[in-house]
Amino acid sequence: MVRYLFYAATIIAWGIFIYAFHRDRSRYRNCLILFVALMMSAEGLLLLAGSRIYTMVLVIVFFVLLLVPVFLIWNGVITIRKEGFSVTHLLSLALGLTVGTGEVATLVLYFRQQSNNSSYKQPLVGFNINTLMLIISVSVIYLSISFLMFMIYSVFLMLIPHKRDFDYVIIHGAGLSGGERLTKLLSERVDKAMMVYRKDPTPPYLIPSGGRGNDEKISEAEAMKRYMLEKGIPADHILMEDRSATTFENLANSKKIIDAKGGRRYTALVTSNYHVYRALRYCKKVGLQCTGIGSHVALYYWPSALIREYIAVHAEKKHAVMLAAGWLLVLAAVTIPLMLYYRA
């Protein structure tokens, strides 16, 4: 009976997610609802598979988790070698070290508590080594799950199919190479937008969006327009937005162009796949309904880029407060019962 109730709850979780996703793809709660639905589905499948498979999967997951910091550190080193040294390129490496520290703290805490030597069994009361290990462990696990939820939803946005009948396609700018040439990252975005354009039954207007940086000879919008003209896109289907300096300005200024044209306004925004979720959030802020479409990004570059997106979203006051409040609640929920247990 309990198992069937669990399966029913799983179906309800998916129903809630589908409803929430249909209403607004940019809401942060979608990350949590999707994560819960997926975890419940995985648990249900493992229950159906039997105890032996269940145990085997748990063992595999345990060893995979141990390898996560190794992968992130290795990825950070590769990113720095290929892209050069910068703070943003250190993010994967930093996350790997953080996760590794959390795993070490968790294992140290576990073995200290399991040790038969009473001198190593310090109670979790007062600020001692066990308390410190517990705080580090819970904090890293909490942040890791938070990032995992964000990552899963970002990947989900990349994978879902999208309609092909658009009126406008906004292309987010990025830095230029040599002040006037498209970088690999930006050319991938433009190529994706042109693919959407050519597959559309009624070719939409393309809006290359991006101003001129201090170290650039022309605006990013102009560079994208030249590239598209070379690829055979008609000039009258290109509407430049060349005054923006940020993603938010990209969308706000592009909306003004769309509003000025009038008529039907089914809009897509094309940006790098890791950036789709945050771009959709800005779409909502400027009052522009968009379908997000992600362009290809080199695999080694993706982890650091996604970490940067996670930090940017949680730098917003509302989400920073929610993240901190959740951390304090989880920490209290874990430490207080343990302290009461050891005092008894």
Secondary structure, DSSP 8 states (H G I E B T S, - for coil): -HHHHHHHHHHHHHHHHHHHHHH-TT-THHHHHHHHHHHHHHHHHHHHH-HHHHHHHHHHHHHHHHHHHHHHHHHHHHHHHHH-S-TGGGHHHHHHHHHHHHHHHHHHHHHHHH-S-GGG---SSSSSHHHHHHHHHHHHHHHHHHHHHHHHHHHHHHHS---S--SEEEEE---EETTTEE-HHHHHHHHHHHHHHHHSSS--EEEEE----TT-SS-HHHHHHHHHHHTT--GGGB--B----SHHHHHHHHHHHHHHH-S---EEEEEEGGGHHHHHHHHHHHT--EEEEEE---TTTHHHHHHHHHHHHHTSHHHHHHHHHHHHHHHHHHHHHHHHHHH-
